[in-house]
Amino acid sequence: MKILITGGAGFIGSHTADALLAKGHEVRVLDILQKPVHRDGWPTYLDPAIEKIEGDVRDEATLLAAMRGVDAIYHLAAFQDYLPEFSRFFSTNVTSTALIYELIVREKLPIQKVIVASSQAALGEGLYLDANGTRVLPGLRPDEQLRQGIWEIQPTGDQAGPLQYQATDETVANPQNCYGTSKIAQENVALNLGKMYEIPSVAMRYSIVQGPRQSLYNAYSGACRIFSLSFYVGRDPVIYEDGNQVRDFVNYLDVVDANVHVLEDSRADYEMFNVGGDKPVTVGEFAATVGEVFGAEDY
């Protein structure tokens, strides 16, 4: 197959490209090369066999040119940041997805599958049970609670405490920020338009993916970037709250395997999947693991 990966110069996209090339596929990459993530243009880790197109997925002419002649699309390009550019989350993450389907339908492109990158941010705080076994989907913790140093999510209304976090399946959607909300919208666009026009489509809710090629200049790279930089310069990393925040970190190779699997398996069509490590790890534990790698074993 000939496969387009939007955002393919990035962390997950480039590793997915490598895996697809290894299986004999041709790969084309469309990437805006946004700074500061890509400070020096096309990264050197991209395989020379990859066809490269620089451009914005929101630009119709650029996107159509990238889509012509391909059999499948991984739509991994996304805006992910902490800046209050609320509209950009939707123009990049949602409108571009709708444009992909619009072009497929209008231009009668023979696309066999579209795979879109969603995020665990769509889950918000995830699923909890209260002391009576009632399901709870918490909202944001109030500022006053945080000022008092109360970090755990507290029961509200007639909920009975304490609340206990649960493994959270694909039925849960409770985003608390614009990024997560845009990803829910992106999922709906892809799966609903896919079904309507019989374009096999899959949504992948990646958890906190860790591995090489994460940009040191992208604040969204998160814990691994922050902790690695701190230990590298000989400083203890700053850990917020009590370090007991629970996360689901997943190895990049597992994510790549999942990406390839849903391309090849028709049972994935029109489905959405959580893609995680399936093991709860606290932020403090993760920091200690990074510290061991850097020889800071007494951290």
Residue pairs with C-beta under 8 A, 6 or more apart in sequence:
1 25
1 26
1 70
1 71
1 72
1 112
2 25
2 26
2 27
2 28
2 69
2 70
2 71
3 20
3 25
3 26
3 27
3 28
3 70
3 71
3 72
3 73
3 74
3 263
4 28
4 29
4 30
4 66
4 67
4 70
4 72
4 73
4 74
5 13
5 16
5 17
5 20
5 27
5 28
5 29
5 30
5 73
5 74
5 76
6 13
6 29
6 30
6 31
6 57
6 66
6 73
6 74
6 75
6 76
6 77
6 96
7 13
7 30
7 31
7 57
7 75
7 76
7 77
7 78
7 117
8 14
8 16
8 17
8 27
8 28
8 29
8 30
8 31
8 46
8 50
8 74
8 76
9 29
9 31
9 33
9 38
9 42
9 43
9 46
9 52
10 31
10 37
10 76
10 213
10 215
11 209
11 211
11 213
11 214
11 215
11 221
11 252
12 76
12 117
12 206
12 209
12 252
12 255
12 256
12 259
13 29
13 31
13 74
13 76
13 77
14 43
14 45
14 46
14 213
15 211
15 213
15 252
15 253
15 255
15 256
16 74
16 76
16 256
16 259
16 260
17 27
17 29
17 46
17 47
17 50
18 47
18 256
19 256
19 257
19 259
19 260
20 27
20 260
21 27
21 47
21 49
21 50
23 260
26 49
26 51
27 47
27 49
27 50
27 51
28 50
28 51
28 52
28 53
28 66
28 70
29 46
29 50
29 51
29 52
29 53
30 53
30 54
30 55
30 57
30 62
30 63
30 66
30 77
31 38
31 42
31 52
31 53
31 54
31 55
31 77
32 54
32 55
32 56
32 57
32 77
33 41
33 42
33 54
36 215
36 217
36 218
37 215
37 217
37 218
38 215
39 217
42 52
42 54
43 213
45 213
46 52
53 62
53 65
53 66
55 62
55 63
55 66
56 62
57 63
57 75
57 77
57 92
57 96
57 99
58 91
58 92
58 95
58 96
58 99
60 99
60 103
63 96
63 99
63 100
63 103
64 103
64 107
67 73
67 100
67 103
67 104
67 107
67 109
67 111
68 107
68 109
70 111
71 110
71 111
71 112
71 113
72 111
72 112
72 113
72 114
72 115
72 263
73 100
73 111
73 113
73 114
73 115
74 115
74 117
74 259
75 96
75 97
75 100
75 114
75 115
75 116
75 117
75 190
76 117
77 92
77 96
78 92
78 93
78 117
79 85
79 88
79 89
79 91
79 92
79 93
79 179
80 119
80 179
80 220
81 179
81 219
81 220
82 219
82 220
86 178
89 178
89 179
89 181
89 182
90 178
90 182
90 185
93 179
93 182
93 183
93 185
93 186
94 182
94 185
94 186
94 189
97 116
97 186
97 189
97 190
98 189
98 193
100 114
101 114
101 189
101 190
101 193
101 194
101 197
101 199
103 109
104 111
104 114
104 197
104 199
105 197
111 199
112 200
113 199
113 200
113 201
113 202
113 263
113 269
114 190
114 194
114 199
114 200
114 201
114 202
115 201
115 202
115 203
115 204
115 259
115 262
115 263
116 186
116 187
116 190
116 201
116 202
116 203
116 204
117 204
117 206
118 183
118 184
118 186
118 187
118 203
118 204
118 205
118 206
118 272
119 179
119 180
119 183
119 205
119 206
120 205
120 206
120 207
120 208
120 248
120 274
120 276
121 175
121 177
121 179
121 180
121 183
122 173
122 175
122 180
122 183
122 184
122 187
122 205
123 168
123 172
123 173
123 174
123 175
123 180
123 205
124 137
124 138
124 139
124 174
124 175
124 176
124 180
125 137
125 138
125 139
125 153
125 174
125 176
126 165
126 166
126 168
126 172
126 174
127 135
127 136
127 137
127 165
127 166
127 167
127 168
127 169
127 172
128 135
128 136
128 137
128 138
128 153
128 163
128 164
128 165
128 166
129 135
129 136
129 163
129 164
129 166
130 136
130 155
130 159
130 160
130 161
130 163
131 160
131 161
131 162
132 160
134 159
134 160
136 155
136 159
136 163
137 172
137 174
138 153
138 163
138 174
139 174
139 176
140 176
141 151
141 153
141 154
145 154
151 241
151 242
151 244
151 245
152 162
152 163
153 163
154 161
154 163
155 161
155 162
155 163
165 246
165 280
167 278
168 274
169 274
170 205
170 272
170 273
170 274
173 184
175 181
175 183
175 184
183 205
186 203
187 203
187 205
187 272
190 201
190 202
190 203
191 201
191 203
191 270
191 271
191 272
193 199
193 201
194 200
194 201
194 269
194 270
195 201
195 270
200 266
200 269
200 270
201 269
201 270
202 262
202 268
202 269
202 270
202 271
202 272
202 273
203 271
203 272
203 273
204 258
204 259
204 262
204 272
204 273
204 275
205 272
205 273
205 274
205 275
206 250
206 255
206 275
206 276
207 247
207 248
207 249
207 250
207 274
207 275
207 276
207 277
208 222
208 223
208 247
208 248
208 249
208 250
209 249
209 250
209 251
209 252
209 255
210 224
210 249
210 250
210 251
210 252
211 251
211 252
211 253
212 252
214 221
214 224
214 225
215 221
215 225
216 225
216 229
218 225
219 225
223 247
223 249
223 283
223 286
223 287
223 290
224 286
224 290
226 237
226 238
227 237
227 286
227 287
227 290
227 291
228 290
228 294
230 236
230 237
230 238
231 237
231 290
231 291
231 293
231 294
231 296
231 299
232 294
236 296
236 299
237 287
237 290
239 283
239 284
239 287
240 283
242 284
243 282
243 283
243 284
243 287
244 282
244 283
244 284
245 282
245 283
246 280
246 281
246 282
247 280
247 281
247 282
247 283
247 286
248 276
248 277
248 278
248 279
248 280
248 281
249 277
249 279
249 281
249 286
250 275
250 276
250 277
251 277
254 275
254 277
255 275
258 273
258 275
261 268
262 268
262 273
287 299
288 299
291 297
291 299
